[in-house]
Amino acid sequence: MIVLCTYSLQESRTVDMIDVARAHQCTIALRNGNWEFIETPELKQAKREIRRLNSALDILSKPFPGH
C-alpha cells in the first residue's frame, strides 16, 4: 500500500516537519526546486541488511566445487 500524506509548509513549524519525516519510512520533499528522497535510518539499515542477505543467498545458491 502506498499512502500520500501532504502537509502545508505555511501552516507548519520546522519541528513539525522533522516529526513528520521521522514518523514515516521515507519522505519526499521539494527543496530549492528539486525533489529529495529522505529515508529514515531504520529504512537505510533495512536496505543494507537486505543487500547483505541477498549476497549471502547468491553465494549459497552456487554449486560447490566438486559436488
mmCIF file as Biopython writes it, N, C-alpha, C and O atoms, coordinates in Angstrom:
data_model
#
loop_
_atom_site.group_PDB
_atom_site.id
_atom_site.type_symbol
_atom_site.label_atom_id
_atom_site.label_alt_id
_atom_site.label_comp_id
_atom_site.label_asym_id
_atom_site.label_entity_id
_atom_site.label_seq_id
_atom_site.pdbx_PDB_ins_code
_atom_site.Cartn_x
_atom_site.Cartn_y
_atom_site.Cartn_z
_atom_site.occupancy
_atom_site.B_iso_or_equiv
_atom_site.auth_seq_id
_atom_site.auth_asym_id
_atom_site.pdbx_PDB_model_num
ATOM 1   N N  . MET A ? 1  ? 0.837  -1.148  0.000  1.0 0.0 1  A 1 
ATOM 2   C CA . MET A ? 1  ? 0.000  0.000   0.000  1.0 0.0 1  A 1 
ATOM 3   C C  . MET A ? 1  ? 0.902  1.237   0.000  1.0 0.0 1  A 1 
ATOM 4   O O  . MET A ? 1  ? 1.875  1.308   0.750  1.0 0.0 1  A 1 
ATOM 5   N N  . ILE A ? 2  ? 0.574  2.177   -0.826 1.0 0.0 2  A 1 
ATOM 6   C CA . ILE A ? 2  ? 1.282  3.456   -0.851 1.0 0.0 2  A 1 
ATOM 7   C C  . ILE A ? 2  ? 0.293  4.527   -0.425 1.0 0.0 2  A 1 
ATOM 8   O O  . ILE A ? 2  ? -0.812 4.624   -0.958 1.0 0.0 2  A 1 
ATOM 9   N N  . VAL A ? 3  ? 0.706  5.320   0.536  1.0 0.0 3  A 1 
ATOM 10  C CA . VAL A ? 3  ? -0.150 6.385   1.053  1.0 0.0 3  A 1 
ATOM 11  C C  . VAL A ? 3  ? 0.587  7.697   0.898  1.0 0.0 3  A 1 
ATOM 12  O O  . VAL A ? 3  ? 1.780  7.786   1.186  1.0 0.0 3  A 1 
ATOM 13  N N  . LEU A ? 4  ? -0.106 8.693   0.453  1.0 0.0 4  A 1 
ATOM 14  C CA . LEU A ? 4  ? 0.482  10.012  0.294  1.0 0.0 4  A 1 
ATOM 15  C C  . LEU A ? 4  ? -0.070 10.923  1.380  1.0 0.0 4  A 1 
ATOM 16  O O  . LEU A ? 4  ? -1.282 11.107  1.487  1.0 0.0 4  A 1 
ATOM 17  N N  . CYS A ? 5  ? 0.808  11.484  2.173  1.0 0.0 5  A 1 
ATOM 18  C CA . CYS A ? 5  ? 0.431  12.452  3.192  1.0 0.0 5  A 1 
ATOM 19  C C  . CYS A ? 5  ? 0.979  13.803  2.758  1.0 0.0 5  A 1 
ATOM 20  O O  . CYS A ? 5  ? 2.155  13.907  2.411  1.0 0.0 5  A 1 
ATOM 21  N N  . THR A ? 6  ? 0.169  14.811  2.772  1.0 0.0 6  A 1 
ATOM 22  C CA . THR A ? 6  ? 0.636  16.144  2.394  1.0 0.0 6  A 1 
ATOM 23  C C  . THR A ? 6  ? 0.482  17.085  3.584  1.0 0.0 6  A 1 
ATOM 24  O O  . THR A ? 6  ? -0.436 16.942  4.393  1.0 0.0 6  A 1 
ATOM 25  N N  . TYR A ? 7  ? 1.374  18.026  3.674  1.0 0.0 7  A 1 
ATOM 26  C CA . TYR A ? 7  ? 1.376  18.974  4.781  1.0 0.0 7  A 1 
ATOM 27  C C  . TYR A ? 7  ? 1.664  20.370  4.230  1.0 0.0 7  A 1 
ATOM 28  O O  . TYR A ? 7  ? 2.511  20.545  3.354  1.0 0.0 7  A 1 
ATOM 29  N N  . SER A ? 8  ? 0.967  21.327  4.744  1.0 0.0 8  A 1 
ATOM 30  C CA . SER A ? 8  ? 1.177  22.704  4.325  1.0 0.0 8  A 1 
ATOM 31  C C  . SER A ? 8  ? 2.389  23.280  5.048  1.0 0.0 8  A 1 
ATOM 32  O O  . SER A ? 8  ? 2.423  23.320  6.278  1.0 0.0 8  A 1 
ATOM 33  N N  . LEU A ? 9  ? 3.367  23.719  4.293  1.0 0.0 9  A 1 
ATOM 34  C CA . LEU A ? 9  ? 4.549  24.311  4.906  1.0 0.0 9  A 1 
ATOM 35  C C  . LEU A ? 9  ? 4.228  25.646  5.560  1.0 0.0 9  A 1 
ATOM 36  O O  . LEU A ? 9  ? 4.858  26.026  6.547  1.0 0.0 9  A 1 
ATOM 37  N N  . GLN A ? 10 ? 3.255  26.353  5.015  1.0 0.0 10 A 1 
ATOM 38  C CA . GLN A ? 10 ? 2.884  27.650  5.585  1.0 0.0 10 A 1 
ATOM 39  C C  . GLN A ? 10 ? 2.227  27.502  6.946  1.0 0.0 10 A 1 
ATOM 40  O O  . GLN A ? 10 ? 2.293  28.412  7.772  1.0 0.0 10 A 1 
ATOM 41  N N  . GLU A ? 11 ? 1.592  26.357  7.184  1.0 0.0 11 A 1 
ATOM 42  C CA . GLU A ? 11 ? 0.882  26.127  8.448  1.0 0.0 11 A 1 
ATOM 43  C C  . GLU A ? 11 ? 1.719  25.348  9.456  1.0 0.0 11 A 1 
ATOM 44  O O  . GLU A ? 11 ? 1.279  25.142  10.587 1.0 0.0 11 A 1 
ATOM 45  N N  . SER A ? 12 ? 2.916  24.911  9.070  1.0 0.0 12 A 1 
ATOM 46  C CA . SER A ? 12 ? 3.719  24.044  9.927  1.0 0.0 12 A 1 
ATOM 47  C C  . SER A ? 12 ? 5.008  24.721  10.369 1.0 0.0 12 A 1 
ATOM 48  O O  . SER A ? 12 ? 5.575  25.563  9.673  1.0 0.0 12 A 1 
ATOM 49  N N  . ARG A ? 13 ? 5.446  24.316  11.560 1.0 0.0 13 A 1 
ATOM 50  C CA . ARG A ? 13 ? 6.740  24.778  12.058 1.0 0.0 13 A 1 
ATOM 51  C C  . ARG A ? 13 ? 7.810  23.779  11.639 1.0 0.0 13 A 1 
ATOM 52  O O  . ARG A ? 13 ? 7.496  22.663  11.227 1.0 0.0 13 A 1 
ATOM 53  N N  . THR A ? 14 ? 9.048  24.172  11.743 1.0 0.0 14 A 1 
ATOM 54  C CA . THR A ? 14 ? 10.160 23.288  11.375 1.0 0.0 14 A 1 
ATOM 55  C C  . THR A ? 14 ? 10.116 22.001  12.178 1.0 0.0 14 A 1 
ATOM 56  O O  . THR A ? 14 ? 10.308 20.918  11.624 1.0 0.0 14 A 1 
ATOM 57  N N  . VAL A ? 15 ? 9.870  22.102  13.458 1.0 0.0 15 A 1 
ATOM 58  C CA . VAL A ? 15 ? 9.824  20.918  14.312 1.0 0.0 15 A 1 
ATOM 59  C C  . VAL A ? 15 ? 8.709  19.970  13.860 1.0 0.0 15 A 1 
ATOM 60  O O  . VAL A ? 15 ? 8.850  18.753  13.983 1.0 0.0 15 A 1 
ATOM 61  N N  . ASP A ? 16 ? 7.610  20.509  13.343 1.0 0.0 16 A 1 
ATOM 62  C CA . ASP A ? 16 ? 6.534  19.663  12.824 1.0 0.0 16 A 1 
ATOM 63  C C  . ASP A ? 16 ? 7.008  18.864  11.614 1.0 0.0 16 A 1 
ATOM 64  O O  . ASP A ? 16 ? 6.696  17.679  11.491 1.0 0.0 16 A 1 
ATOM 65  N N  . MET A ? 17 ? 7.754  19.500  10.730 1.0 0.0 17 A 1 
ATOM 66  C CA . MET A ? 17 ? 8.253  18.817  9.534  1.0 0.0 17 A 1 
ATOM 67  C C  . MET A ? 17 ? 9.248  17.716  9.903  1.0 0.0 17 A 1 
ATOM 68  O O  . MET A ? 17 ? 9.260  16.654  9.279  1.0 0.0 17 A 1 
ATOM 69  N N  . ILE A ? 18 ? 10.071 17.964  10.900 1.0 0.0 18 A 1 
ATOM 70  C CA . ILE A ? 18 ? 11.017 16.938  11.360 1.0 0.0 18 A 1 
ATOM 71  C C  . ILE A ? 18 ? 10.260 15.757  11.938 1.0 0.0 18 A 1 
ATOM 72  O O  . ILE A ? 18 ? 10.608 14.606  11.675 1.0 0.0 18 A 1 
ATOM 73  N N  . ASP A ? 19 ? 9.224  16.032  12.728 1.0 0.0 19 A 1 
ATOM 74  C CA . ASP A ? 19 ? 8.410  14.952  13.295 1.0 0.0 19 A 1 
ATOM 75  C C  . ASP A ? 19 ? 7.735  14.129  12.196 1.0 0.0 19 A 1 
ATOM 76  O O  . ASP A ? 19 ? 7.664  12.904  12.291 1.0 0.0 19 A 1 
ATOM 77  N N  . VAL A ? 20 ? 7.251  14.789  11.172 1.0 0.0 20 A 1 
ATOM 78  C CA . VAL A ? 20 ? 6.609  14.085  10.056 1.0 0.0 20 A 1 
ATOM 79  C C  . VAL A ? 20 ? 7.623  13.182  9.359  1.0 0.0 20 A 1 
ATOM 80  O O  . VAL A ? 20 ? 7.326  12.021  9.078  1.0 0.0 20 A 1 
ATOM 81  N N  . ALA A ? 21 ? 8.799  13.695  9.082  1.0 0.0 21 A 1 
ATOM 82  C CA . ALA A ? 21 ? 9.829  12.899  8.407  1.0 0.0 21 A 1 
ATOM 83  C C  . ALA A ? 21 ? 10.225 11.685  9.241  1.0 0.0 21 A 1 
ATOM 84  O O  . ALA A ? 21 ? 10.470 10.612  8.689  1.0 0.0 21 A 1 
ATOM 85  N N  . ARG A ? 22 ? 10.290 11.838  10.544 1.0 0.0 22 A 1 
ATOM 86  C CA . ARG A ? 22 ? 10.661 10.718  11.423 1.0 0.0 22 A 1 
ATOM 87  C C  . ARG A ? 22 ? 9.547  9.686   11.529 1.0 0.0 22 A 1 
ATOM 88  O O  . ARG A ? 22 ? 9.818  8.498   11.703 1.0 0.0 22 A 1 
ATOM 89  N N  . ALA A ? 23 ? 8.296  10.128  11.426 1.0 0.0 23 A 1 
ATOM 90  C CA . ALA A ? 23 ? 7.149  9.230   11.594 1.0 0.0 23 A 1 
ATOM 91  C C  . ALA A ? 23 ? 6.937  8.328   10.380 1.0 0.0 23 A 1 
ATOM 92  O O  . ALA A ? 23 ? 6.266  7.301   10.485 1.0 0.0 23 A 1 
ATOM 93  N N  . HIS A ? 24 ? 7.494  8.695   9.242  1.0 0.0 24 A 1 
ATOM 94  C CA . HIS A ? 24 ? 7.319  7.926   8.012  1.0 0.0 24 A 1 
ATOM 95  C C  . HIS A ? 24 ? 8.640  7.253   7.639  1.0 0.0 24 A 1 
ATOM 96  O O  . HIS A ? 24 ? 9.713  7.728   8.013  1.0 0.0 24 A 1 
ATOM 97  N N  . GLN A ? 25 ? 8.556  6.150   6.902  1.0 0.0 25 A 1 
ATOM 98  C CA . GLN A ? 25 ? 9.780  5.452   6.489  1.0 0.0 25 A 1 
ATOM 99  C C  . GLN A ? 25 ? 10.583 6.282   5.504  1.0 0.0 25 A 1 
ATOM 100 O O  . GLN A ? 25 ? 11.812 6.217   5.477  1.0 0.0 25 A 1 
ATOM 101 N N  . CYS A ? 26 ? 9.893  7.048   4.713  1.0 0.0 26 A 1 
ATOM 102 C CA . CYS A ? 26 ? 10.587 7.917   3.769  1.0 0.0 26 A 1 
ATOM 103 C C  . CYS A ? 26 ? 9.741  9.162   3.529  1.0 0.0 26 A 1 
ATOM 104 O O  . CYS A ? 26 ? 8.529  9.173   3.745  1.0 0.0 26 A 1 
ATOM 105 N N  . THR A ? 27 ? 10.412 10.189  3.084  1.0 0.0 27 A 1 
ATOM 106 C CA . THR A ? 27 ? 9.759  11.461  2.822  1.0 0.0 27 A 1 
ATOM 107 C C  . THR A ? 27 ? 10.303 12.006  1.510  1.0 0.0 27 A 1 
ATOM 108 O O  . THR A ? 27 ? 11.496 11.903  1.224  1.0 0.0 27 A 1 
ATOM 109 N N  . ILE A ? 28 ? 9.418  12.580  0.725  1.0 0.0 28 A 1 
ATOM 110 C CA . ILE A ? 28 ? 9.836  13.252  -0.496 1.0 0.0 28 A 1 
ATOM 111 C C  . ILE A ? 28 ? 9.499  14.723  -0.306 1.0 0.0 28 A 1 
ATOM 112 O O  . ILE A ? 28 ? 8.361  15.083  -0.003 1.0 0.0 28 A 1 
ATOM 113 N N  . ALA A ? 29 ? 10.503 15.559  -0.489 1.0 0.0 29 A 1 
ATOM 114 C CA . ALA A ? 29 ? 10.312 16.992  -0.237 1.0 0.0 29 A 1 
ATOM 115 C C  . ALA A ? 29 ? 10.864 17.797  -1.409 1.0 0.0 29 A 1 
ATOM 116 O O  . ALA A ? 29 ? 11.874 17.435  -2.011 1.0 0.0 29 A 1 
ATOM 117 N N  . LEU A ? 30 ? 10.189 18.879  -1.713 1.0 0.0 30 A 1 
ATOM 118 C CA . LEU A ? 30 ? 10.660 19.803  -2.740 1.0 0.0 30 A 1 
ATOM 119 C C  . LEU A ? 30 ? 11.536 20.836  -2.049 1.0 0.0 30 A 1 
ATOM 120 O O  . LEU A ? 30 ? 11.078 21.581  -1.183 1.0 0.0 30 A 1 
ATOM 121 N N  . ARG A ? 31 ? 12.813 20.869  -2.449 1.0 0.0 31 A 1 
ATOM 122 C CA . ARG A ? 31 ? 13.775 21.772  -1.813 1.0 0.0 31 A 1 
ATOM 123 C C  . ARG A ? 31 ? 14.547 22.504  -2.904 1.0 0.0 31 A 1 
ATOM 124 O O  . ARG A ? 31 ? 15.216 21.883  -3.730 1.0 0.0 31 A 1 
ATOM 125 N N  . ASN A ? 32 ? 14.448 23.806  -2.896 1.0 0.0 32 A 1 
ATOM 126 C CA . ASN A ? 32 ? 15.126 24.638  -3.895 1.0 0.0 32 A 1 
ATOM 127 C C  . ASN A ? 32 ? 14.802 24.199  -5.322 1.0 0.0 32 A 1 
ATOM 128 O O  . ASN A ? 32 ? 15.669 24.213  -6.197 1.0 0.0 32 A 1 
ATOM 129 N N  . GLY A ? 33 ? 13.558 23.812  -5.545 1.0 0.0 33 A 1 
ATOM 130 C CA . GLY A ? 33 ? 13.122 23.421  -6.879 1.0 0.0 33 A 1 
ATOM 131 C C  . GLY A ? 33 ? 13.440 21.994  -7.270 1.0 0.0 33 A 1 
ATOM 132 O O  . GLY A ? 33 ? 13.107 21.575  -8.378 1.0 0.0 33 A 1 
ATOM 133 N N  . ASN A ? 34 ? 14.079 21.231  -6.385 1.0 0.0 34 A 1 
ATOM 134 C CA . ASN A ? 34 ? 14.438 19.836  -6.660 1.0 0.0 34 A 1 
ATOM 135 C C  . ASN A ? 34 ? 13.767 18.915  -5.646 1.0 0.0 34 A 1 
ATOM 136 O O  . ASN A ? 34 ? 13.668 19.243  -4.463 1.0 0.0 34 A 1 
ATOM 137 N N  . TRP A ? 35 ? 13.308 17.760  -6.123 1.0 0.0 35 A 1 
ATOM 138 C CA . TRP A ? 35 ? 12.708 16.776  -5.235 1.0 0.0 35 A 1 
ATOM 139 C C  . TRP A ? 35 ? 13.810 15.966  -4.559 1.0 0.0 35 A 1 
ATOM 140 O O  . TRP A ? 35 ? 14.747 15.512  -5.215 1.0 0.0 35 A 1 
ATOM 141 N N  . GLU A ? 36 ? 13.693 15.790  -3.249 1.0 0.0 36 A 1 
ATOM 142 C CA . GLU A ? 36 ? 14.653 14.995  -2.480 1.0 0.0 36 A 1 
ATOM 143 C C  . GLU A ? 36 ? 13.928 13.842  -1.803 1.0 0.0 36 A 1 
ATOM 144 O O  . GLU A ? 36 ? 12.842 14.010  -1.247 1.0 0.0 36 A 1 
ATOM 145 N N  . PHE A ? 37 ? 14.549 12.669  -1.859 1.0 0.0 37 A 1 
ATOM 146 C CA . PHE A ? 37 ? 14.034 11.472  -1.202 1.0 0.0 37 A 1 
ATOM 147 C C  . PHE A ? 37 ? 14.798 11.305  0.105  1.0 0.0 37 A 1 
ATOM 148 O O  . PHE A ? 37 ? 16.017 11.135  0.091  1.0 0.0 37 A 1 
ATOM 149 N N  . ILE A ? 38 ? 14.103 11.351  1.221  1.0 0.0 38 A 1 
ATOM 150 C CA . ILE A ? 38 ? 14.735 11.290  2.538  1.0 0.0 38 A 1 
ATOM 151 C C  . ILE A ? 38 ? 14.292 9.996   3.226  1.0 0.0 38 A 1 
ATOM 152 O O  . ILE A ? 38 ? 13.097 9.752   3.394  1.0 0.0 38 A 1 
ATOM 153 N N  . GLU A ? 39 ? 15.258 9.176   3.619  1.0 0.0 39 A 1 
ATOM 154 C CA . GLU A ? 39 ? 14.962 7.911   4.283  1.0 0.0 39 A 1 
ATOM 155 C C  . GLU A ? 39 ? 15.297 7.994   5.760  1.0 0.0 39 A 1 
ATOM 156 O O  . GLU A ? 39 ? 16.204 8.724   6.160  1.0 0.0 39 A 1 
ATOM 157 N N  . THR A ? 40 ? 14.562 7.246   6.568  1.0 0.0 40 A 1 
ATOM 158 C CA . THR A ? 40 ? 14.887 7.152   7.988  1.0 0.0 40 A 1 
ATOM 159 C C  . THR A ? 40 ? 16.112 6.245   8.146  1.0 0.0 40 A 1 
ATOM 160 O O  . THR A ? 40 ? 16.386 5.421   7.274  1.0 0.0 40 A 1 
ATOM 161 N N  . PRO A ? 41 ? 16.839 6.391   9.235  1.0 0.0 41 A 1 
ATOM 162 C CA . PRO A ? 41 ? 17.980 5.490   9.481  1.0 0.0 41 A 1 
ATOM 163 C C  . PRO A ? 41 ? 17.551 4.018   9.515  1.0 0.0 41 A 1 
ATOM 164 O O  . PRO A ? 41 ? 18.305 3.142   9.091  1.0 0.0 41 A 1 
ATOM 165 N N  . GLU A ? 42 ? 16.352 3.749   10.014 1.0 0.0 42 A 1 
ATOM 166 C CA . GLU A ? 42 ? 15.867 2.371   10.080 1.0 0.0 42 A 1 
ATOM 167 C C  . GLU A ? 42 ? 15.670 1.791   8.678  1.0 0.0 42 A 1 
ATOM 168 O O  . GLU A ? 42 ? 16.001 0.629   8.441  1.0 0.0 42 A 1 
ATOM 169 N N  . LEU A ? 43 ? 15.137 2.583   7.751  1.0 0.0 43 A 1 
ATOM 170 C CA . LEU A ? 43 ? 14.957 2.110   6.385  1.0 0.0 43 A 1 
ATOM 171 C C  . LEU A ? 43 ? 16.301 1.879   5.711  1.0 0.0 43 A 1 
ATOM 172 O O  . LEU A ? 43 ? 16.471 0.896   4.991  1.0 0.0 43 A 1 
ATOM 173 N N  . LYS A ? 44 ? 17.249 2.764   5.934  1.0 0.0 44 A 1 
ATOM 174 C CA . LYS A ? 44 ? 18.586 2.581   5.369  1.0 0.0 44 A 1 
ATOM 175 C C  . LYS A ? 44 ? 19.221 1.294   5.896  1.0 0.0 44 A 1 
ATOM 176 O O  . LYS A ? 44 ? 19.835 0.549   5.131  1.0 0.0 44 A 1 
ATOM 177 N N  . GLN A ? 45 ? 19.079 1.030   7.188  1.0 0.0 45 A 1 
ATOM 178 C CA . GLN A ? 45 ? 19.627 -0.189  7.790  1.0 0.0 45 A 1 
ATOM 179 C C  . GLN A ? 45 ? 18.942 -1.422  7.211  1.0 0.0 45 A 1 
ATOM 180 O O  . GLN A ? 45 ? 19.604 -2.421  6.928  1.0 0.0 45 A 1 
ATOM 181 N N  . ALA A ? 46 ? 17.638 -1.364  7.034  1.0 0.0 46 A 1 
ATOM 182 C CA . ALA A ? 46 ? 16.910 -2.499  6.461  1.0 0.0 46 A 1 
ATOM 183 C C  . ALA A ? 46 ? 17.384 -2.782  5.041  1.0 0.0 46 A 1 
ATOM 184 O O  . ALA A ? 46 ? 17.534 -3.946  4.668  1.0 0.0 46 A 1 
ATOM 185 N N  . LYS A ? 47 ? 17.622 -1.756  4.250  1.0 0.0 47 A 1 
ATOM 186 C CA . LYS A ? 47 ? 18.124 -1.942  2.885  1.0 0.0 47 A 1 
ATOM 187 C C  . LYS A ? 47 ? 19.519 -2.565  2.892  1.0 0.0 47 A 1 
ATOM 188 O O  . LYS A ? 47 ? 19.818 -3.430  2.068  1.0 0.0 47 A 1 
ATOM 189 N N  . ARG A ? 48 ? 20.371 -2.128  3.820  1.0 0.0 48 A 1 
ATOM 190 C CA . ARG A ? 48 ? 21.714 -2.718  3.926  1.0 0.0 48 A 1 
ATOM 191 C C  . ARG A ? 48 ? 21.615 -4.203  4.283  1.0 0.0 48 A 1 
ATOM 192 O O  . ARG A ? 48 ? 22.342 -5.026  3.727  1.0 0.0 48 A 1 
ATOM 193 N N  . GLU A ? 49 ? 20.727 -4.539  5.201  1.0 0.0 49 A 1 
ATOM 194 C CA . GLU A ? 49 ? 20.555 -5.931  5.622  1.0 0.0 49 A 1 
ATOM 195 C C  . GLU A ? 49 ? 20.020 -6.776  4.465  1.0 0.0 49 A 1 
ATOM 196 O O  . GLU A ? 49 ? 20.454 -7.914  4.286  1.0 0.0 49 A 1 
ATOM 197 N N  . ILE A ? 50 ? 19.106 -6.249  3.696  1.0 0.0 50 A 1 
ATOM 198 C CA . ILE A ? 50 ? 18.584 -6.976  2.533  1.0 0.0 50 A 1 
ATOM 199 C C  . ILE A ? 50 ? 19.702 -7.236  1.526  1.0 0.0 50 A 1 
ATOM 200 O O  . ILE A ? 50 ? 19.808 -8.338  0.988  1.0 0.0 50 A 1 
ATOM 201 N N  . ARG A ? 51 ? 20.535 -6.228  1.271  1.0 0.0 51 A 1 
ATOM 202 C CA . ARG A ? 51 ? 21.664 -6.422  0.340  1.0 0.0 51 A 1 
ATOM 203 C C  . ARG A ? 51 ? 22.621 -7.491  0.872  1.0 0.0 51 A 1 
ATOM 204 O O  . ARG A ? 51 ? 23.103 -8.329  0.109  1.0 0.0 51 A 1 
ATOM 205 N N  . ARG A ? 52 ? 22.896 -7.464  2.180  1.0 0.0 52 A 1 
ATOM 206 C CA . ARG A ? 52 ? 23.799 -8.443  2.785  1.0 0.0 52 A 1 
ATOM 207 C C  . ARG A ? 52 ? 23.230 -9.850  2.648  1.0 0.0 52 A 1 
ATOM 208 O O  . ARG A ? 52 ? 23.950 -10.781 2.287  1.0 0.0 52 A 1 
ATOM 209 N N  . LEU A ? 53 ? 21.951 -10.007 2.933  1.0 0.0 53 A 1 
ATOM 210 C CA . LEU A ? 53 ? 21.321 -11.326 2.839  1.0 0.0 53 A 1 
ATOM 211 C C  . LEU A ? 53 ? 21.235 -11.804 1.396  1.0 0.0 53 A 1 
ATOM 212 O O  . LEU A ? 53 ? 21.405 -12.993 1.128  1.0 0.0 53 A 1 
ATOM 213 N N  . ASN A ? 54 ? 20.975 -10.899 0.471  1.0 0.0 54 A 1 
ATOM 214 C CA . ASN A ? 54 ? 20.951 -11.278 -0.945 1.0 0.0 54 A 1 
ATOM 215 C C  . ASN A ? 54 ? 22.324 -11.744 -1.407 1.0 0.0 54 A 1 
ATOM 216 O O  . ASN A ? 54 ? 22.428 -12.689 -2.188 1.0 0.0 54 A 1 
ATOM 217 N N  . SER A ? 55 ? 23.378 -11.088 -0.929 1.0 0.0 55 A 1 
ATOM 218 C CA . SER A ? 55 ? 24.736 -11.508 -1.280 1.0 0.0 55 A 1 
ATOM 219 C C  . SER A ? 55 ? 25.017 -12.909 -0.742 1.0 0.0 55 A 1 
ATOM 220 O O  . SER A ? 55 ? 25.599 -13.740 -1.439 1.0 0.0 55 A 1 
ATOM 221 N N  . ALA A ? 56 ? 24.604 -13.167 0.490  1.0 0.0 56 A 1 
ATOM 222 C CA . ALA A ? 56 ? 24.803 -14.492 1.085  1.0 0.0 56 A 1 
ATOM 223 C C  . ALA A ? 56 ? 24.005 -15.535 0.309  1.0 0.0 56 A 1 
ATOM 224 O O  . ALA A ? 56 ? 24.500 -16.638 0.077  1.0 0.0 56 A 1 
ATOM 225 N N  . LEU A ? 57 ? 22.794 -15.209 -0.091 1.0 0.0 57 A 1 
ATOM 226 C CA . LEU A ? 57 ? 21.963 -16.137 -0.862 1.0 0.0 57 A 1 
ATOM 227 C C  . LEU A ? 57 ? 22.599 -16.436 -2.214 1.0 0.0 57 A 1 
ATOM 228 O O  . LEU A ? 57 ? 22.569 -17.579 -2.672 1.0 0.0 57 A 1 
ATOM 229 N N  . ASP A ? 58 ? 23.175 -15.422 -2.858 1.0 0.0 58 A 1 
ATOM 230 C CA . ASP A ? 58 ? 23.868 -15.629 -4.134 1.0 0.0 58 A 1 
ATOM 231 C C  . ASP A ? 58 ? 25.015 -16.619 -3.972 1.0 0.0 58 A 1 
ATOM 232 O O  . ASP A ? 58 ? 25.195 -17.513 -4.798 1.0 0.0 58 A 1 
ATOM 233 N N  . ILE A ? 59 ? 25.782 -16.454 -2.908 1.0 0.0 59 A 1 
ATOM 234 C CA . ILE A ? 59 ? 26.926 -17.344 -2.663 1.0 0.0 59 A 1 
ATOM 235 C C  . ILE A ? 59 ? 26.442 -18.761 -2.385 1.0 0.0 59 A 1 
ATOM 236 O O  . ILE A ? 59 ? 26.986 -19.724 -2.925 1.0 0.0 59 A 1 
ATOM 237 N N  . LEU A ? 60 ? 25.418 -18.889 -1.542 1.0 0.0 60 A 1 
ATOM 238 C CA . LEU A ? 60 ? 24.938 -20.218 -1.155 1.0 0.0 60 A 1 
ATOM 239 C C  . LEU A ? 60 ? 24.188 -20.932 -2.277 1.0 0.0 60 A 1 
ATOM 240 O O  . LEU A ? 60 ? 24.077 -22.158 -2.255 1.0 0.0 60 A 1 
ATOM 241 N N  . SER A ? 61 ? 23.676 -20.195 -3.247 1.0 0.0 61 A 1 
ATOM 242 C CA . SER A ? 61 ? 22.910 -20.821 -4.327 1.0 0.0 61 A 1 
ATOM 243 C C  . SER A ? 61 ? 23.804 -21.391 -5.440 1.0 0.0 61 A 1 
ATOM 244 O O  . SER A ? 61 ? 23.322 -22.104 -6.320 1.0 0.0 61 A 1 
ATOM 245 N N  . LYS A ? 62 ? 25.098 -21.077 -5.396 1.0 0.0 62 A 1 
ATOM 246 C CA . LYS A ? 62 ? 26.026 -21.597 -6.391 1.0 0.0 62 A 1 
ATOM 247 C C  . LYS A ? 62 ? 26.527 -22.967 -5.960 1.0 0.0 62 A 1 
ATOM 248 O O  . LYS A ? 62 ? 26.740 -23.201 -4.770 1.0 0.0 62 A 1 
ATOM 249 N N  . PRO A ? 63 ? 26.717 -23.880 -6.917 1.0 0.0 63 A 1 
ATOM 250 C CA . PRO A ? 63 ? 27.218 -25.208 -6.539 1.0 0.0 63 A 1 
ATOM 251 C C  . PRO A ? 63 ? 28.650 -25.122 -6.015 1.0 0.0 63 A 1 
ATOM 252 O O  . PRO A ? 63 ? 29.454 -24.309 -6.470 1.0 0.0 63 A 1 
ATOM 253 N N  . PHE A ? 64 ? 28.935 -25.979 -5.055 1.0 0.0 64 A 1 
ATOM 254 C CA . PHE A ? 64 ? 30.280 -26.047 -4.505 1.0 0.0 64 A 1 
ATOM 255 C C  . PHE A ? 64 ? 31.167 -26.837 -5.450 1.0 0.0 64 A 1 
ATOM 256 O O  . PHE A ? 64 ? 30.716 -27.825 -6.030 1.0 0.0 64 A 1 
ATOM 257 N N  . PRO A ? 65 ? 32.416 -26.427 -5.620 1.0 0.0 65 A 1 
ATOM 258 C CA . PRO A ? 65 ? 33.323 -27.179 -6.492 1.0 0.0 65 A 1 
ATOM 259 C C  . PRO A ? 65 ? 33.457 -28.624 -6.030 1.0 0.0 65 A 1 
ATOM 260 O O  . PRO A ? 65 ? 33.674 -28.890 -4.848 1.0 0.0 65 A 1 
ATOM 261 N N  . GLY A ? 66 ? 33.326 -29.558 -6.974 1.0 0.0 66 A 1 
ATOM 262 C CA . GLY A ? 66 ? 33.488 -30.967 -6.666 1.0 0.0 66 A 1 
ATOM 263 C C  . GLY A ? 66 ? 32.230 -31.638 -6.128 1.0 0.0 66 A 1 
ATOM 264 O O  . GLY A ? 66 ? 32.267 -32.822 -5.792 1.0 0.0 66 A 1 
ATOM 265 N N  . HIS A ? 67 ? 31.150 -30.932 -6.041 1.0 0.0 67 A 1 
ATOM 266 C CA . HIS A ? 67 ? 29.910 -31.536 -5.514 1.0 0.0 67 A 1 
ATOM 267 C C  . HIS A ? 67 ? 28.785 -31.371 -6.499 1.0 0.0 67 A 1 
ATOM 268 O O  . HIS A ? 67 ? 27.666 -31.812 -6.236 1.0 0.0 67 A 1 
#
